[in-house]
Amino acid sequence: MKGYFEYLELHSYFASVGQPKLSRVEFDALQAEYVVLAAKHPALTIAERGRLNELKTVLFRDKP
């Protein structure tokens, strides 16, 4: 639950105007995918590396 609340807080600060919030179900699915890809990080394919970057952006993992 804490992860989703952090996401909501980051969304309030960093989301583009009109960017919809992820639902809890959407967040959980993307977070699970992020964890799997992040664990593989040194051995990621180019496509996986691109997807990881997309997930970082959507989940605001690229913010301080």
Secondary structure, 3 states (H helix, E strand, C coil): CHHHHHHHHHHHHHCCCCCCCCCHHHHHHHHHHHHHHHHCHHHCCHHHHHHHHHHHHHCCCCCC
